[in-house]
Amino acid sequence: MRWRRQFETGLEPIDQQHRELFDALARLGGELAAGAPKDQLDEGLAFVARHLIKHCQTEETLMKEAGFPGRIVHANQHQDLVLRVRDLQYRRAKGQELGPEAVALVGEWLDHHICESDLAMAGYLKSLHTA
């Protein structure tokens, strides 16, 4: 899970938040692989959840303000990812162990979402400023 140039939307606040999410996921995946203590893993997962929610709110505000036609579908995708991360937190709270593959799946989901949905959203938002 690494940030790649192909993820750049050209919207700096969004790109910065994406980079921070990838960094947090990579850190959490490394901690899982290294067998970090439970408290450290739980805090890492909580950090990812908080940052993800903040990021989704940022995008959803931008989409709403711009009248982005795909806003509802995009917001539903955000809800799906937030629920996936919350499920990981729930499983940890119930004492289930998570492997790095659980975090990798979140990274893969994010990778796909950025390439498909976020780049389309960014193109629309940028077109408003050039018209």
N, C-alpha and C positions, 0 to 999 in steps of 0.2 A: 504494500500500500504506500505508494509514493505519489506526490504531486507531479503532474506532467504538464508541459506547455499546452498540450491539446485541451486541457481543462480551462484555459484562460477565456473568460467571457469578455474581457475588456472593461468590466465594471469593477473597479478596484476594491470597493468594500466587499463585494461578493467573492472576488478572487482571494482576498486576504482571509475571509472566513473559511473558504474551501481549503486553503493551505493549512490553516490551523486545525481544521477537522481531520485532514489526512495525517498531520503530525500527531494529533492526539490518538488516532486509531493505531498508528504505527507504534507509538509508545506503549499503548495498552496491549497490543499484540505481542510486543517484546516482553512485557511484564508477565503475560500469561505463559509464554514459552519458557521463561526463566523460573517460573514457579514462585512469583512474588507473593508476599503475605496477603491474606484475604482483605484486610483493610485497605491496602494499597490498590488492589484490583478493584475493589468496590468504589473507591474514590476516583480512580481513572475512568471507570464506566459512568459514574455520576457526572464527571467533567464532560465526557463525550455527550451525554444526554442534555446537559444544560446548554452546551455550545450549539448542539444541533437544533434545539428549540429556538434559541436566539437567532440562529442563521435562518431558519424557516420563517420566522416572524419578519426578518429583514426582507427576504425575497417576497413574501406575501404582501407586505406593505407596498413595496415598489410595484408589484403587479397590479394591485388594486388602484393605486394612484394613477397608473398609466392606462388603466382600462384594458389590460392584457386579456385577449379573448380566451386564452387557455388557462386562466387563473384557477378555476375550480378544479380542473383535472390535475394541475400542477400541485395545488394545495393538498389534494387527496393523496398524491404521491408522497408528499412530505409527511402526512399523517401516517401512512404505511411505514415509513422508515422510523419515525418516532416510536410507533408501537413495537417495531422490531427491537429497538434498543431498550425500551421499557420491559419487554419480555425477557431480554438478557438480564436486566436488573432483578426482575422478579425471580428468575431461575436462580440467580446468585443468592438472593435473600432466602430462598428455600433450601439452600445448601448444595445446590447442584454445581458441579465443576464445569467451567467453560474452557475450551481449548482455543488456541489462536485462530482456528478455522471459523469460530463463531464471529470473531471480530473481522476476519477476512471477508466473510459474507456481507457484512455491513459495508465494508470498503468497496466491494464489487458492486453492490447496489448503488452506492454513491457515485462510483465511476460511471455507471450506465446512466444514471439520472442527470449528471452534469452534461455528459456528451449528447444526450437526447433532449432533455427538457430545459436545462438551464441555458444551454447555448441558444436554443430557439427563443427563450424568453429574453435573453440579452440582446439578440438581434432585433427583436421587436422594440425593446426599450431604446436601443441606440438609434433605430430608424426614426423615432419620434424627435430626436435631437438634431437630425440632419434634414428633416422636412421643413 
